[in-house]
Amino acid sequence: MAAFLFHVLAAFAQVWITQGIYGGGDMMVYFVTGATIADVVSYDPGRFFPELVALLVHQESIWPFYVMGAGGSTGTMSAVSGLLQLVLGESIYGVCVALSIAAFFGQLALYRVFREVFQTHLWRRHLVATMLVPSVVFWSSAILKETVAMAAFGWVVLGLHRFVQRRRAVGVALVLFAGFWVAMVKAYVLFALALAGAVWWYWRRANDASGGRGVDLRPGYVLIGVGAVVLMIVVLGELFPRYAVEKVGEETARLQHVGTSVQGGSYYEVAEQEERSLLGQLAFAPLALATSLFRPAFFEVRNVTMAVNAIETTTLTVLLLMAFARRSPKGLWNEIKRSPTLAFAIVFVVGFGVAVGLASTNLGTLSRYRIPMMPFFAALVLTWTARVPHGSHAHPRLPPARHVSL
């Protein structure tokens, strides 16, 4: 499959660019630290393998050398690198390719969701959206947190899909297992997923209750959905205090302040760094979302990677405008009403896009941080621009509805 080949090639490109152009970066820190970890574990596995496991899952670990970010996601990445080097040897290409393949299968799980839900005439478009978006392929093919997150992310979405289908045991197992690894490297992704997942569940139940005619307001389901969202956000906030509701504004302002210390040609600012309240940050939500979806533009390009990103964002922007020109708001809304998966995608893109747009201050890192939402954004755009074959229906395939009320 072309997508598999592109992931492998992207892994090699990541090494060449990181070493040859940037002269270093996060990936090299993880690789070098992982190499030292692998050497120490190989020398005394009985003593240090348990420390490696502890480092992997954010627990306290003791090493005869300094491990940057131990007890957090940075330490987890060094542990992942060390584990892979124990198996593959001290090869940066081997580690990158292994992680790239893991991300490929994560994206394949995401494609499976779209393939099961939508009509056959959309399958190729969704294959492109989930497997072949350039920025997603590139940034999920290195020793980076985003790669590990994408390797697990697709399985979380597949688990949510199974849960919505009422295959709850399989769904919960997938969400818990894959979600754990997302949490180890990119915990904030789960907050947007919690919100979007609740909407997905509500949309499906309401569709079933209406006999497949489209979502209608069902107060019982709304209350259950809102309660589930609140519960999940509270639990996630307890597990990851820096992302708790009462600290979100402060954490966002901190990340914005950190970004000012590395200003360059790709620097941008959406919100005021002094604004530390959640409501104050959310006042800039529309601008943050537009930044996440549509930048960089061609006039902002400073290097080759930004040029590729600009081609991607410009293409999606033009296609989105074409969709809005061809379809009436009522037509789009009717399609969304009948599709729980489209509703999920929209909520995730908006929620995650606002968060990333506010927290990022560099167009280069923005293209890297936003990759979990890009397959959904591309899928929305490519779905809305597709021509429906004669005799087919625009709405997705759904199993026979169960007539229920609440």
C-alpha positions in Angstrom: 0.0 0.0 0.0 1.3 3.5 -0.9 0.5 4.8 2.6 2.8 2.2 4.2 5.6 3.1 1.8 5.2 6.8 2.5 5.4 6.2 6.2 8.7 4.3 5.8 10.1 7.0 3.5 9.0 9.7 5.9 10.9 8.0 8.7 14.1 8.3 6.7 13.3 11.9 5.8 12.8 12.7 9.4 16.3 11.5 10.3 17.9 13.3 7.3 16.1 16.6 8.1 16.6 16.5 11.8 20.3 15.7 11.6 21.2 17.4 8.3 19.1 20.6 8.5 18.1 21.2 12.1 21.3 19.7 13.6 19.2 18.1 16.4 15.9 18.3 18.1 13.6 16.4 20.4 14.0 13.2 18.4 17.8 13.2 18.9 17.3 13.7 22.7 15.0 10.8 22.9 17.3 8.6 20.8 20.5 9.4 22.6 18.8 9.0 26.0 17.2 5.7 24.9 20.6 4.4 23.7 22.0 5.0 27.2 19.0 3.4 28.8 19.3 0.3 26.5 23.0 0.0 27.4 22.3 0.1 31.1 19.4 -2.3 31.0 21.5 -4.7 28.9 24.3 -4.6 31.4 22.0 -5.3 34.4 18.4 -6.2 33.3 17.3 -7.5 36.7 18.1 -4.1 38.3 17.2 -1.7 35.5 14.4 -3.2 33.5 11.8 -2.5 36.3 13.2 1.1 36.2 12.6 1.2 32.5 9.0 0.2 33.0 8.5 2.8 35.7 9.9 5.5 33.5 7.6 4.4 30.7 4.5 4.9 32.8 5.4 8.2 34.6 6.6 6.6 37.8 9.7 7.4 39.8 12.8 5.7 38.5 16.4 5.7 39.5 19.2 5.8 36.9 23.0 6.4 37.1 22.6 9.3 34.8 20.2 12.2 34.2 17.0 11.4 32.3 15.3 14.6 31.1 11.6 14.7 31.9 11.5 11.6 34.0 8.0 11.2 35.5 6.3 12.7 32.5 5.8 12.3 28.7 9.3 13.2 27.8 10.6 10.4 30.1 8.1 8.1 28.4 9.5 8.8 25.0 13.1 8.1 26.2 11.8 4.8 27.6 10.0 3.9 24.3 13.3 4.7 22.5 15.2 2.5 25.0 12.8 -0.4 24.6 13.0 -0.4 20.8 16.8 -0.1 20.9 16.9 -3.2 23.2 15.2 -5.1 20.4 16.5 -3.4 17.2 19.9 -2.2 18.3 21.3 1.3 18.3 19.8 2.4 14.9 17.9 5.6 14.7 16.5 4.5 11.3 15.3 1.3 12.8 13.5 3.0 15.7 11.9 5.6 13.4 10.7 3.0 11.0 9.3 0.8 13.8 7.3 3.8 15.3 6.2 4.9 11.8 4.8 1.4 11.1 2.9 1.5 14.5 1.5 4.9 13.5 0.5 3.5 10.1 -1.6 0.8 11.8 -3.2 3.3 14.1 -4.3 5.3 11.1 -5.5 2.1 9.5 -7.8 1.6 12.5 -9.1 5.1 11.9 -9.8 4.4 8.3 -11.7 1.2 9.3 -14.1 3.4 11.2 -14.9 5.5 8.1 -15.1 2.5 5.9 -17.6 0.8 8.1 -19.8 3.9 8.4 -19.9 5.6 4.9 -21.0 4.6 1.4 -18.5 2.9 -0.9 -18.1 6.0 -3.2 -16.4 7.8 -0.2 -13.9 5.0 0.7 -11.1 6.3 -1.5 -11.6 9.9 -0.2 -11.5 8.7 3.4 -8.4 6.5 2.6 -6.7 9.7 1.6 -8.0 11.6 4.6 -6.9 9.1 7.2 -3.7 7.6 5.6 -2.2 10.1 3.2 -2.4 13.7 4.6 1.3 14.8 4.2 1.7 16.5 7.5 0.2 13.5 9.4 2.4 11.0 7.6 5.5 13.1 8.1 5.1 13.9 11.8 3.9 10.4 12.7 7.1 8.9 11.4 9.8 9.8 13.9 10.8 9.4 17.6 8.3 11.9 18.7 5.3 12.1 21.1 3.0 12.7 18.1 4.0 9.4 16.6 3.2 7.3 19.7 0.0 9.2 20.1 -1.1 8.5 16.5 -0.2 4.8 16.9 -2.7 4.6 19.7 -5.2 7.3 18.7 -6.9 5.5 15.8 -7.5 2.5 18.1 -9.2 4.8 20.7 -11.5 6.1 18.0 -12.2 2.5 16.8 -13.0 1.6 20.4 -15.5 4.6 20.7 -17.0 3.4 17.4 -17.5 -0.1 18.8 -19.0 1.3 22.0 -21.5 3.4 19.9 -22.3 0.3 18.0 -23.3 -1.3 21.4 -20.2 -3.7 21.2 -19.4 -2.3 24.6 -16.9 -4.8 25.9 -14.7 -4.5 22.9 -15.1 -0.8 22.8 -14.2 -0.2 26.4 -11.2 -2.5 26.2 -9.8 -0.7 23.1 -10.4 2.8 24.6 -8.8 1.9 27.9 -5.7 0.2 26.4 -5.0 2.6 23.6 -6.2 5.6 25.6 -3.6 4.8 28.2 -0.7 5.2 25.7 -2.2 8.4 24.3 -2.4 9.7 27.9 1.3 8.8 28.5 2.5 11.2 25.7 -0.4 13.6 24.8 -3.0 13.5 27.6 -4.8 16.7 26.3 -6.0 14.8 23.2 -8.3 12.8 25.5 -10.2 15.9 26.6 -11.3 16.7 23.1 -12.0 13.0 22.5 -14.2 12.8 25.6 -16.3 15.7 24.4 -16.6 14.4 20.8 -17.2 10.8 22.0 -20.2 11.9 24.1 -21.6 13.8 21.1 -21.1 10.7 19.0 -23.0 8.5 21.4 -25.8 11.0 21.8 -26.1 11.5 18.0 -26.3 7.7 17.4 -28.9 7.2 20.2 -31.0 10.1 19.0 -30.8 8.8 15.4 -31.9 5.4 16.5 -34.8 6.9 18.5 -36.0 8.9 15.4 -35.9 5.8 13.1 -32.9 7.1 11.2 -34.5 10.3 10.1 -31.8 12.5 11.8 -31.0 13.7 15.3 -33.7 15.4 17.4 -33.3 16.9 20.8 -33.8 14.1 23.4 -33.5 15.6 26.9 -32.7 12.2 28.5 -29.8 11.5 26.2 -28.6 15.1 26.5 -28.4 14.8 30.3 -26.6 11.5 30.1 -24.2 12.9 27.5 -23.5 16.0 29.5 -23.0 14.0 32.7 -20.6 11.7 30.9 -18.5 14.6 29.6 -18.3 16.3 33.0 -17.3 13.0 34.6 -14.6 12.2 32.1 -13.2 15.7 32.2 -13.1 15.6 36.0 -11.4 12.2 36.0 -8.9 13.2 33.4 -8.2 16.4 35.3 -7.5 14.4 38.5 -5.2 12.1 36.5 -3.4 15.0 34.7 -3.7 18.0 37.0 -2.0 20.4 34.6 -5.0 20.0 32.3 -7.7 20.3 35.0 -10.5 22.8 34.2 -9.4 25.3 36.8 -5.8 25.3 35.4 -6.4 25.2 31.7 -6.2 29.0 31.2 -3.0 29.2 33.3 -1.4 26.3 31.5 -2.3 27.8 28.1 -0.8 31.2 29.1 2.3 29.3 30.3 2.8 27.6 27.0 2.3 30.9 25.1 4.9 32.5 27.3 7.3 29.7 26.6 6.8 30.2 22.9 7.9 33.8 23.1 11.4 32.7 24.2 11.9 30.9 20.8 10.5 33.6 18.5 11.5 33.3 14.8 10.1 33.7 11.4 7.3 31.1 12.1 6.2 32.8 15.4 2.6 33.9 15.8 0.4 35.0 18.7 -3.3 34.5 19.0 -4.1 35.4 22.6 -2.6 37.7 25.1 0.0 35.9 27.3 -1.1 37.9 30.4 -4.7 36.4 30.1 -4.7 33.5 32.5 -8.4 32.8 32.8 -10.2 30.1 30.8 -12.9 32.5 29.7 -10.3 35.0 28.7 -8.5 32.5 26.5 -11.7 31.3 25.0 -12.5 34.8 23.8 -9.8 34.1 21.1 -11.3 30.7 20.2 -12.5 31.7 16.6 -9.0 33.0 15.7 -7.3 30.0 17.3 -9.5 27.6 15.3 -8.9 29.5 12.0 -5.1 29.4 12.7 -5.2 25.6 13.3 -7.2 24.9 10.2 -5.9 27.3 7.6 -2.3 28.3 8.4 0.4 28.6 7.2 -0.5 30.5 4.1 1.9 30.7 1.1 3.1 34.2 2.1 4.1 32.8 5.5 6.4 30.1 4.1 10.0 30.2 5.5 11.3 26.7 4.6 10.5 23.6 2.6 8.5 21.9 5.4 6.3 25.0 5.7 5.9 25.1 2.0 4.5 21.5 2.1 2.2 22.5 5.0 1.0 25.6 3.0 0.1 23.4 0.0 -1.9 21.1 2.3 -3.8 23.9 4.2 -4.4 25.8 1.0 -5.8 22.8 -0.8 -8.1 22.0 2.1 -9.2 25.6 2.4 -10.1 25.8 -1.3 -12.0 22.5 -1.1 -13.9 23.7 1.9 -14.9 26.8 0.1 -16.1 24.7 -2.8 -18.2 22.6 -0.5 -19.8 25.7 1.0 -20.4 27.1 -2.5 -22.0 23.8 -3.8 -24.2 23.0 -0.8 -26.7 25.0 1.2 -26.3 25.3 5.0 -29.6 23.4 5.3 -28.2 20.6 3.1 -25.0 20.3 5.1 -27.0 20.3 8.4 -29.3 17.6 7.1 -26.3 15.4 6.3 -24.7 16.1 9.7 -28.1 15.3 11.4 -28.1 11.8 9.9 -24.4 11.1 10.6 -23.1 10.6 14.1 -19.6 10.1 12.8 -19.6 13.5 11.0 -20.9 15.1 14.2 -18.1 13.5 16.1 -15.5 14.7 13.6 -16.8 18.3 13.7 -16.8 18.5 17.5 -13.3 17.0 17.7 -11.9 19.3 15.1 -13.4 22.4 16.7 -12.4 21.4 20.2 -8.9 20.2 19.5 -8.3 23.0 16.9 -9.1 25.7 19.4 -6.9 24.2 22.1 -3.9 23.7 19.7 -4.4 27.1 18.1 -4.3 28.8 21.5 -1.4 26.9 23.0 0.9 26.9 20.0 3.0 30.0 19.0 5.0 28.6 16.1 3.6 27.5 12.7 6.2 24.7 12.5 5.1 23.1 15.8 1.5 23.9 15.0 1.6 21.5 12.0 3.0 18.9 14.3 0.7 19.3 17.3 -2.5 19.4 15.2 -2.0 16.1 13.4 -4.6 14.1 15.5 -7.4 16.4 14.0 -6.2 16.6 10.4 -7.6 13.2 9.3 -11.0 14.3 10.5 -10.8 17.8 9.0 -9.7 16.2 5.6 -12.5 13.6 5.9 -15.1 16.3 6.4 -13.9 18.4 3.5 -13.6 15.4 1.1 -17.0 14.1 2.2 -18.7 17.4 1.5 -17.1 17.9 -1.9 -18.0 14.4 -3.1 -20.6 13.9 -5.8 -23.2 11.4 -4.8 -23.6 8.6 -7.4 -27.0 8.2 -9.0 -29.2 6.0 -7.0 -27.1 6.3 -3.8 -27.7 8.3 -0.7 -25.6 11.0 0.9 -26.1 9.8 4.4 -23.9 7.1 5.9 -24.8 3.4 6.3 -26.4 2.6 9.6 -27.7 -0.7 10.9 -31.4 -1.0 11.4 -32.5 1.5 14.1 -33.7 0.5 17.4 -36.8 2.4 18.3 -36.1 3.6 21.8 -37.0 6.7 23.9 -35.6 8.2 27.0 
